[in-house]
Amino acid sequence: MLFTKKAIDQSATDDEISKILEVKHDVLDAMGVYQHHDGISGTAKQHVADNYVYHLSKALHSSNKEYKKLLADEMLKNTGI
């Protein structure tokens, strides 16, 4: 919801919107790979499962940085803090 609010905000810069879309797509891509039938069933080899976790963790870390910024902006706007 915060990503969407920022994306439709008229004062948002193209760079901000691009970064939001980039991290969103990274998470969705990682989740798509993570949901491969070998990952879901547990039949993937350990190094493959580790790779799934690595990419999902990396994508979530990037996403969390952007999410933290958006939360801080929203909190400042609504509370002045």
Secondary structure as the mmCIF struct_conf table of DSSP 4:
data_model
#
loop_
_struct_conf.conf_type_id
_struct_conf.id
_struct_conf.beg_label_comp_id
_struct_conf.beg_label_asym_id
_struct_conf.beg_label_seq_id
_struct_conf.end_label_comp_id
_struct_conf.end_label_asym_id
_struct_conf.end_label_seq_id
HELX_RH_AL_P HELX_RH_AL_P1 LEU A 2 ILE A 8
TURN_TY1_P TURN_TY1_P1 GLN A 10 SER A 11
HELX_RH_AL_P HELX_RH_AL_P2 ASP A 14 TYR A 34
TURN_TY1_P TURN_TY1_P2 GLN A 35 GLN A 35
BEND BEND1 HIS A 36 HIS A 36
HELX_RH_AL_P HELX_RH_AL_P3 HIS A 37 SER A 41
TURN_TY1_P TURN_TY1_P3 GLY A 42 GLY A 42
BEND BEND2 ALA A 44 ALA A 44
HELX_RH_AL_P HELX_RH_AL_P4 GLN A 46 THR A 79
#
